[in-house]
């Protein structure tokens, strides 16, 4: 059994927050969670990406005697977090497969000697007898289980190795545990509690809202052109992530963007490990790169200045969509989540569920997750309201999503739906045949072609009854009928459409069906950015900001770390605005702790100094200055 005491602490948490991390006070549930863990209690913490989850275990690890052991799922995530902590003067290290034997042994010796404040370990390594024996020899302040949703078999990012982490409490019953995640429905939350043995743990659940992210979902119509227009028109020169469903599409899209003058890199599990590592490193360390990836590029993306996340294929679940879009705007500045999806996405994902190896319960669960995602896509209500409702959180209309800014038209699609369902029915009832969306639309629109004539479908009573709608309109109707479970994709893998139990009520006129129609304006590429920066800078302050960014880039290169490890853009913006004339004034800026003040203070003052003296750059921000709580600042420590 471990030797850690449940009560001893060595520093006041608030003092640590101020001196080490440079923030005047905690935000939201952070203080309660920190104090609970410092006192020896177990905790489950749910906070949105960028909401400061890391502080909830980093501060207690510094406040308690011993080393905080952090279970982290990715090597890149560990390395970046350790780099950032070392910059803050925190004694941090990691154990993973990227190290040589000598490097790993040096870390082990430091842990046993009590020379580490935080030790990051992958779950698969943690559960080895060698690592467990190592932990027995040291003093453990706490166990932090990051990305705790990985324990859920029904979640979007299940990791089997997380299932064994319940043994931590069995072997070290007196050591507090804190499990953290940025996304979990009530069902996933309960599974985390059960599988990790956290039934007695206090739960700290923050709002899932990311108000700085603008959500926008558009109908697919030449998606590569749409994506290019979105990036060029609204995010030229910005860092962003583009998610695709297949590896082939990742490579094709990255090549296409590069050909259009956009610096893009591919990332998927089929690439050699060294290529993935190199591309991820470049994305984290360089400005303005676009990463085109499958969801293999996921956890551990702590880059704070990702200005957009785009999906050009439909995500499989709302949880996955929320987690992926949450990688935008970690610094609190305006960012966008952009999704293009179409009928073929729905057909493909339905077919993938039907063809999966899971049992019927698994398929039903996957189907329910897809239905919720389709509901988000097809809603005529506020996207954010619908998204937060999925996580059990009530929210009024946000005013910062496409349906709020450019409300779609809701129209009575009952008759159109009856025409589609009748066509599907007659093809099967009269001819014993099933067809996909394209053929059904041709029948409805009365389009004669070789296939129509081959099967004699121009003789059907439904032939041409839908000539009043365009092919695009009919695709929208079909997509929404599948989303409403009034049509389904067959189980034989051919992508043909069949009726469901719910179809009858529509065919018999017992149910009215309101459908969504996009306005032409909503589908056009915008020419303006989503919103002005949170911290407006006067021209002279903007010049200081540019100098500070160039200085930061130089320091980051010398240290071999991403630029944001030195300082976030939000901190540099506030320095540029305030134009501090002394170290004391600089110390009052959010994100400038004692270590960074000592290491970089004089150099920063040199960058902001002007020969003719200080020039005012506008009024101070509202609020109490250094209090962490304004939307411009991220308290996430990487």
VOBAKOL-265095 format. One record per residue (C-alpha): residue number from 1; x, y, z. Coordinates in steps of 0.2 Angstrom, whole numbers. Example, Ala and Ser with C-alpha at 12.3 -4.5 7.8 and 13.67 -1.06 7.14 Angstrom:
<recs>
{1,{62,-22,39}},
{2,{68,-5,36}},
</recs>
This chain:
<recs>
{1,{0,0,0}},
{2,{6,17,-4}},
{3,{13,29,10}},
{4,{4,45,5}},
{5,{-5,54,19}},
{6,{-22,60,14}},
{7,{-21,77,24}},
{8,{-4,84,23}},
{9,{-1,99,11}},
{10,{13,110,9}},
{11,{6,126,1}},
{12,{-9,136,0}},
{13,{-18,132,-17}},
{14,{-23,151,-20}},
{15,{-5,156,-17}},
{16,{1,143,-30}},
{17,{-12,148,-43}},
{18,{-5,166,-41}},
{19,{13,163,-40}},
{20,{16,148,-51}},
{21,{2,150,-64}},
{22,{0,169,-64}},
{23,{-19,170,-61}},
{24,{-27,180,-47}},
{25,{-41,168,-43}},
{26,{-50,152,-48}},
{27,{-64,151,-59}},
{28,{-81,142,-58}},
{29,{-79,125,-49}},
{30,{-60,125,-49}},
{31,{-58,131,-31}},
{32,{-70,119,-24}},
{33,{-63,104,-34}},
{34,{-45,109,-29}},
{35,{-49,111,-11}},
{36,{-58,94,-11}},
{37,{-44,85,-18}},
{38,{-31,94,-7}},
{39,{-41,88,8}},
{40,{-39,70,1}},
{41,{-56,68,-7}},
{42,{-60,59,-24}},
{43,{-67,70,-38}},
{44,{-75,69,-55}},
{45,{-73,85,-65}},
{46,{-82,89,-81}},
{47,{-76,105,-89}},
{48,{-76,111,-107}},
{49,{-60,111,-117}},
{50,{-50,126,-112}},
{51,{-60,128,-96}},
{52,{-45,124,-85}},
{53,{-47,106,-80}},
{54,{-28,104,-79}},
{55,{-27,116,-64}},
{56,{-39,105,-55}},
{57,{-25,92,-53}},
{58,{-9,102,-55}},
{59,{-13,114,-41}},
{60,{-17,100,-29}},
{61,{-2,90,-34}},
{62,{9,105,-29}},
{63,{-1,108,-13}},
{64,{0,90,-7}},
{65,{16,81,-1}},
{66,{22,69,-14}},
{67,{21,67,-33}},
{68,{5,69,-43}},
{69,{3,54,-55}},
{70,{-6,59,-71}},
{71,{-14,45,-82}},
{72,{-13,53,-100}},
{73,{-17,44,-116}},
{74,{-5,51,-128}},
{75,{14,54,-129}},
{76,{12,71,-138}},
{77,{0,77,-124}},
{78,{12,72,-110}},
{79,{27,80,-119}},
{80,{18,97,-121}},
{81,{11,97,-104}},
{82,{28,93,-96}},
{83,{36,107,-107}},
{84,{23,120,-101}},
{85,{25,115,-83}},
{86,{44,116,-84}},
{87,{43,133,-91}},
{88,{33,137,-75}},
{89,{46,130,-64}},
{90,{36,115,-59}},
{91,{46,99,-58}},
{92,{38,88,-71}},
{93,{42,72,-81}},
{94,{34,58,-90}},
{95,{37,40,-93}},
{96,{33,33,-111}},
{97,{39,23,-125}},
{98,{48,38,-133}},
{99,{62,38,-120}},
{100,{78,28,-120}},
{101,{81,16,-106}},
{102,{93,28,-97}},
{103,{80,42,-99}},
{104,{67,32,-91}},
{105,{78,26,-77}},
{106,{83,44,-73}},
{107,{64,49,-71}},
{108,{61,34,-60}},
{109,{76,39,-49}},
{110,{69,57,-48}},
{111,{52,50,-43}},
{112,{58,39,-29}},
{113,{69,53,-22}},
{114,{54,64,-21}},
{115,{61,76,-34}},
{116,{45,77,-45}},
{117,{29,87,-43}},
{118,{20,78,-57}},
{119,{23,62,-67}},
{120,{14,58,-83}},
{121,{11,40,-87}},
{122,{1,31,-101}},
{123,{-12,19,-94}},
{124,{-4,4,-103}},
{125,{13,8,-94}},
{126,{5,12,-78}},
{127,{-3,-5,-76}},
{128,{13,-15,-79}},
{129,{20,-23,-63}},
{130,{36,-13,-66}},
{131,{27,3,-65}},
{132,{16,-2,-51}},
{133,{31,-8,-41}},
{134,{40,9,-44}},
{135,{25,19,-38}},
{136,{25,8,-22}},
{137,{43,15,-18}},
{138,{38,34,-19}},
{139,{26,46,-11}},
{140,{10,49,-21}},
{141,{1,65,-19}},
{142,{-14,60,-30}},
{143,{-19,51,-46}},
{144,{-27,61,-60}},
{145,{-36,51,-74}},
{146,{-36,63,-88}},
{147,{-48,60,-103}},
{148,{-59,49,-92}},
{149,{-72,47,-105}},
{150,{-60,34,-113}},
{151,{-66,21,-100}},
{152,{-84,21,-108}},
{153,{-87,7,-120}},
{154,{-101,17,-128}},
{155,{-91,33,-129}},
{156,{-83,40,-144}},
{157,{-65,37,-139}},
{158,{-65,20,-129}},
{159,{-48,14,-124}},
{160,{-48,-3,-116}},
{161,{-33,0,-105}},
{162,{-43,13,-95}},
{163,{-54,-2,-89}},
{164,{-40,-7,-77}},
{165,{-38,9,-68}},
{166,{-50,4,-54}},
{167,{-35,-5,-46}},
{168,{-27,12,-41}},
{169,{-40,13,-27}},
{170,{-37,-5,-22}},
{171,{-18,-3,-20}},
{172,{-18,15,-14}},
{173,{-35,17,-5}},
{174,{-29,33,4}},
{175,{-23,42,-11}},
{176,{-36,54,-19}},
{177,{-41,52,-37}},
{178,{-47,65,-49}},
{179,{-55,59,-65}},
{180,{-57,73,-78}},
{181,{-66,75,-95}},
{182,{-72,88,-107}},
{183,{-87,78,-113}},
{184,{-99,66,-105}},
{185,{-117,63,-106}},
{186,{-126,57,-90}},
{187,{-124,39,-96}},
{188,{-106,41,-100}},
{189,{-103,50,-83}},
{190,{-111,35,-74}},
{191,{-100,23,-83}},
{192,{-85,33,-78}},
{193,{-91,32,-60}},
{194,{-94,14,-60}},
{195,{-79,8,-69}},
{196,{-67,19,-59}},
{197,{-75,15,-43}},
{198,{-79,34,-40}},
{199,{-96,31,-32}},
{200,{-92,42,-17}},
{201,{-83,55,-27}},
{202,{-89,73,-27}},
{203,{-94,78,-44}},
{204,{-90,96,-51}},
{205,{-99,99,-67}},
{206,{-97,115,-77}},
{207,{-107,122,-91}},
{208,{-102,113,-108}},
{209,{-105,130,-117}},
{210,{-91,137,-127}},
{211,{-98,154,-131}},
{212,{-83,159,-142}},
{213,{-86,145,-154}},
{214,{-98,149,-169}},
{215,{-107,133,-175}},
{216,{-112,132,-193}},
{217,{-118,117,-203}},
{218,{-121,118,-222}},
{219,{-128,106,-235}},
{220,{-114,97,-245}},
{221,{-113,104,-263}},
{222,{-95,101,-270}},
{223,{-88,100,-253}},
{224,{-70,103,-257}},
{225,{-75,120,-266}},
{226,{-85,124,-250}},
{227,{-71,120,-239}},
{228,{-59,131,-249}},
{229,{-70,145,-249}},
{230,{-73,144,-230}},
{231,{-54,144,-227}},
{232,{-50,157,-239}},
{233,{-64,169,-236}},
{234,{-64,168,-217}},
{235,{-48,160,-210}},
{236,{-34,164,-222}},
{237,{-18,161,-213}},
{238,{-26,154,-198}},
{239,{-22,137,-189}},
{240,{-36,125,-191}},
{241,{-41,106,-192}},
{242,{-51,98,-205}},
{243,{-59,81,-201}},
{244,{-63,68,-214}},
{245,{-70,50,-211}},
{246,{-58,41,-222}},
{247,{-39,40,-224}},
{248,{-40,42,-243}},
{249,{-50,58,-241}},
{250,{-38,65,-229}},
{251,{-24,63,-241}},
{252,{-34,70,-256}},
{253,{-40,85,-246}},
{254,{-23,89,-240}},
{255,{-16,88,-257}},
{256,{-30,99,-264}},
{257,{-28,112,-251}},
{258,{-9,113,-254}},
{259,{-12,115,-272}},
{260,{-23,130,-269}},
{261,{-10,138,-259}},
{262,{-15,133,-241}},
{263,{-2,125,-230}},
{264,{-10,109,-226}},
{265,{-3,92,-218}},
{266,{-11,75,-218}},
{267,{-13,64,-202}},
{268,{-21,47,-200}},
{269,{-17,30,-192}},
{270,{-11,23,-209}},
{271,{4,35,-210}},
{272,{21,30,-204}},
{273,{23,34,-185}},
{274,{38,46,-189}},
{275,{27,55,-202}},
{276,{12,57,-190}},
{277,{24,63,-176}},
{278,{33,76,-188}},
{279,{16,83,-194}},
{280,{9,84,-177}},
{281,{25,93,-171}},
{282,{24,105,-185}},
{283,{6,109,-182}},
{284,{9,113,-164}},
{285,{24,123,-166}},
{286,{21,133,-182}},
{287,{8,146,-186}},
{288,{-6,145,-199}},
{289,{-5,127,-203}},
{290,{-21,117,-207}},
{291,{-21,99,-201}},
{292,{-32,87,-212}},
{293,{-35,72,-201}},
{294,{-46,57,-196}},
{295,{-51,57,-178}},
{296,{-35,48,-175}},
{297,{-29,66,-173}},
{298,{-38,70,-157}},
{299,{-34,70,-139}},
{300,{-19,80,-134}},
{301,{-21,94,-147}},
{302,{-18,108,-134}},
{303,{-14,121,-147}},
{304,{-24,136,-140}},
{305,{-25,147,-156}},
{306,{-34,134,-168}},
{307,{-46,146,-176}},
{308,{-58,134,-184}},
{309,{-62,115,-184}},
{310,{-71,109,-200}},
{311,{-79,93,-204}},
{312,{-82,87,-222}},
{313,{-90,71,-216}},
{314,{-104,69,-204}},
{315,{-97,64,-186}},
{316,{-104,48,-179}},
{317,{-111,56,-162}},
{318,{-114,72,-154}},
{319,{-101,68,-141}},
{320,{-88,66,-154}},
{321,{-93,82,-163}},
{322,{-92,92,-147}},
{323,{-75,85,-142}},
{324,{-68,88,-159}},
{325,{-75,106,-162}},
{326,{-69,110,-144}},
{327,{-51,110,-151}},
{328,{-55,127,-158}},
{329,{-53,143,-148}},
{330,{-45,136,-132}},
{331,{-38,153,-129}},
{332,{-56,160,-128}},
{333,{-55,170,-144}},
{334,{-68,169,-158}},
{335,{-67,153,-168}},
{336,{-78,143,-179}},
{337,{-85,125,-180}},
{338,{-90,122,-198}},
{339,{-98,106,-204}},
{340,{-104,101,-222}},
{341,{-115,85,-223}},
{342,{-126,78,-236}},
{343,{-138,63,-240}},
{344,{-123,51,-244}},
{345,{-116,54,-227}},
{346,{-132,48,-219}},
{347,{-133,33,-230}},
{348,{-115,28,-227}},
{349,{-115,30,-208}},
{350,{-132,20,-207}},
{351,{-124,6,-218}},
{352,{-108,6,-207}},
{353,{-119,3,-191}},
{354,{-129,-11,-200}},
{355,{-113,-19,-206}},
{356,{-103,-17,-189}},
{357,{-98,-33,-179}},
{358,{-107,-27,-163}},
{359,{-122,-35,-156}},
{360,{-140,-28,-158}},
{361,{-138,-17,-142}},
{362,{-122,-10,-149}},
{363,{-131,-6,-165}},
{364,{-145,2,-157}},
{365,{-134,13,-146}},
{366,{-124,18,-162}},
{367,{-140,22,-171}},
{368,{-147,33,-157}},
{369,{-130,42,-157}},
{370,{-132,45,-175}},
{371,{-150,50,-174}},
{372,{-145,64,-161}},
{373,{-131,70,-173}},
{374,{-144,71,-187}},
{375,{-156,80,-175}},
{376,{-143,93,-172}},
{377,{-139,95,-191}},
{378,{-158,97,-196}},
{379,{-164,107,-181}},
{380,{-172,124,-185}},
{381,{-169,130,-168}},
{382,{-153,136,-160}},
{383,{-138,124,-163}},
{384,{-130,128,-146}},
{385,{-147,125,-137}},
{386,{-149,108,-145}},
{387,{-130,104,-142}},
{388,{-131,108,-124}},
{389,{-147,99,-121}},
{390,{-139,83,-127}},
{391,{-128,85,-111}},
{392,{-143,89,-100}},
{393,{-140,108,-100}},
{394,{-153,120,-103}},
{395,{-148,136,-113}},
{396,{-157,150,-122}},
{397,{-154,154,-140}},
{398,{-136,160,-142}},
{399,{-136,172,-156}},
{400,{-119,165,-162}},
{401,{-124,150,-173}},
{402,{-130,149,-191}},
{403,{-148,146,-186}},
{404,{-149,161,-174}},
{405,{-140,173,-187}},
{406,{-149,167,-202}},
{407,{-164,156,-197}},
{408,{-168,143,-210}},
{409,{-186,141,-217}},
{410,{-197,128,-210}},
{411,{-209,121,-223}},
{412,{-223,108,-223}},
{413,{-215,94,-231}},
{414,{-229,81,-228}},
{415,{-234,80,-247}},
{416,{-216,79,-253}},
{417,{-213,65,-240}},
{418,{-229,56,-246}},
{419,{-222,56,-264}},
{420,{-205,49,-259}},
{421,{-213,36,-247}},
{422,{-225,31,-261}},
{423,{-211,29,-274}},
{424,{-201,18,-262}},
{425,{-217,8,-258}},
{426,{-222,5,-276}},
{427,{-205,1,-282}},
{428,{-205,-13,-269}},
{429,{-224,-18,-269}},
{430,{-227,-18,-288}},
{431,{-209,-23,-294}},
{432,{-201,-31,-280}},
{433,{-186,-19,-282}},
{434,{-177,-7,-270}},
{435,{-166,7,-276}},
{436,{-155,21,-269}},
{437,{-158,39,-267}},
{438,{-152,44,-285}},
{439,{-164,33,-294}},
{440,{-179,37,-283}},
{441,{-176,56,-287}},
{442,{-175,52,-305}},
{443,{-192,43,-304}},
{444,{-200,57,-294}},
{445,{-194,71,-306}},
{446,{-199,61,-322}},
{447,{-181,60,-328}},
{448,{-180,47,-342}},
{449,{-164,38,-344}},
{450,{-158,21,-349}},
{451,{-160,13,-331}},
{452,{-177,20,-329}},
{453,{-183,13,-346}},
{454,{-174,-3,-343}},
{455,{-184,-6,-327}},
{456,{-200,1,-335}},
{457,{-201,14,-320}},
{458,{-208,27,-332}},
{459,{-224,18,-331}},
{460,{-226,20,-313}},
{461,{-240,31,-306}},
{462,{-227,41,-296}},
{463,{-216,44,-311}},
{464,{-214,63,-313}},
{465,{-225,68,-298}},
{466,{-211,78,-290}},
{467,{-206,88,-305}},
{468,{-209,104,-295}},
{469,{-193,101,-284}},
{470,{-175,101,-290}},
{471,{-164,87,-287}},
{472,{-155,96,-273}},
{473,{-172,99,-265}},
{474,{-176,81,-266}},
{475,{-160,76,-258}},
{476,{-164,87,-244}},
{477,{-181,79,-242}},
{478,{-173,61,-242}},
{479,{-159,66,-230}},
{480,{-172,72,-218}},
{481,{-184,57,-220}},
{482,{-169,46,-215}},
{483,{-165,58,-201}},
{484,{-183,57,-195}},
{485,{-182,37,-196}},
{486,{-196,38,-210}},
{487,{-184,29,-222}},
{488,{-169,17,-218}},
{489,{-154,10,-227}},
{490,{-156,-8,-231}},
{491,{-145,-21,-221}},
{492,{-138,-29,-237}},
{493,{-125,-16,-240}},
{494,{-131,-9,-256}},
{495,{-137,8,-250}},
{496,{-155,5,-255}},
{497,{-169,13,-246}},
{498,{-184,5,-237}},
{499,{-199,10,-227}},
{500,{-200,10,-208}},
{501,{-214,8,-196}},
{502,{-215,26,-194}},
{503,{-218,28,-213}},
{504,{-236,22,-212}},
{505,{-243,37,-202}},
{506,{-236,50,-215}},
{507,{-242,40,-230}},
{508,{-260,39,-222}},
{509,{-260,58,-218}},
{510,{-260,56,-199}},
{511,{-244,65,-196}},
{512,{-238,82,-202}},
{513,{-220,84,-206}},
{514,{-211,100,-205}},
{515,{-194,101,-214}},
{516,{-180,112,-215}},
{517,{-175,122,-230}},
{518,{-159,132,-231}},
{519,{-159,150,-237}},
{520,{-148,154,-252}},
{521,{-139,167,-241}},
{522,{-135,154,-228}},
{523,{-126,142,-241}},
{524,{-115,156,-248}},
{525,{-97,158,-242}},
{526,{-96,173,-231}},
{527,{-83,186,-234}},
{528,{-81,192,-216}},
{529,{-74,184,-201}},
{530,{-86,178,-187}},
{531,{-82,191,-174}},
{532,{-69,204,-170}},
{533,{-56,199,-157}},
{534,{-61,200,-139}},
{535,{-47,212,-135}},
{536,{-47,226,-147}},
{537,{-30,234,-150}},
{538,{-26,251,-155}},
{539,{-13,253,-169}},
{540,{1,256,-158}},
{541,{-4,241,-147}},
{542,{-5,230,-162}},
{543,{13,234,-166}},
{544,{18,229,-149}},
{545,{8,213,-151}},
{546,{17,209,-167}},
{547,{34,212,-159}},
{548,{29,201,-144}},
{549,{24,187,-155}},
{550,{40,188,-165}},
{551,{50,188,-148}},
{552,{40,173,-142}},
{553,{43,163,-158}},
{554,{62,166,-156}},
{555,{61,160,-138}},
{556,{51,145,-142}},
{557,{63,140,-156}},
{558,{77,141,-143}},
{559,{68,131,-130}},
{560,{62,118,-143}},
{561,{43,120,-138}},
{562,{27,127,-146}},
{563,{26,146,-145}},
{564,{10,145,-134}},
{565,{20,136,-120}},
{566,{30,152,-118}},
{567,{14,163,-117}},
{568,{-3,162,-125}},
{569,{-9,175,-138}},
{570,{-22,181,-125}},
{571,{-8,186,-113}},
{572,{3,194,-126}},
{573,{-13,204,-132}},
{574,{-16,210,-114}},
{575,{3,215,-112}},
{576,{2,225,-128}},
{577,{-14,234,-123}},
{578,{-8,238,-105}},
{579,{10,242,-110}},
{580,{18,239,-93}},
{581,{32,250,-88}},
{582,{39,239,-74}},
{583,{40,221,-68}},
{584,{27,225,-55}},
{585,{15,231,-68}},
{586,{19,216,-79}},
{587,{16,204,-64}},
{588,{-2,210,-64}},
{589,{-6,203,-81}},
{590,{-15,186,-83}},
{591,{-3,172,-86}},
{592,{13,180,-80}},
{593,{18,169,-65}},
{594,{34,172,-54}},
{595,{45,160,-64}},
{596,{40,168,-81}},
{597,{41,185,-74}},
{598,{59,181,-68}},
{599,{64,173,-84}},
{600,{56,184,-97}},
{601,{51,200,-88}},
{602,{65,212,-94}},
{603,{64,205,-112}},
{604,{46,209,-112}},
{605,{48,226,-106}},
{606,{61,229,-120}},
{607,{48,224,-133}},
{608,{34,235,-127}},
{609,{45,250,-123}},
{610,{44,265,-135}},
{611,{57,279,-137}},
{612,{44,293,-135}},
{613,{37,285,-119}},
{614,{22,275,-115}},
{615,{7,278,-127}},
{616,{-11,274,-120}},
{617,{-19,261,-130}},
{618,{-37,262,-124}},
{619,{-47,260,-108}},
{620,{-44,245,-97}},
{621,{-55,230,-99}},
{622,{-71,229,-89}},
{623,{-70,219,-73}},
{624,{-57,218,-60}},
{625,{-41,217,-71}},
{626,{-32,201,-67}},
{627,{-47,191,-62}},
{628,{-48,175,-73}},
{629,{-65,175,-80}},
{630,{-66,186,-95}},
{631,{-69,177,-112}},
{632,{-53,182,-119}},
{633,{-42,171,-108}},
{634,{-40,152,-107}},
{635,{-34,145,-90}},
{636,{-30,128,-98}},
{637,{-12,124,-93}},
{638,{-5,112,-106}},
</recs>
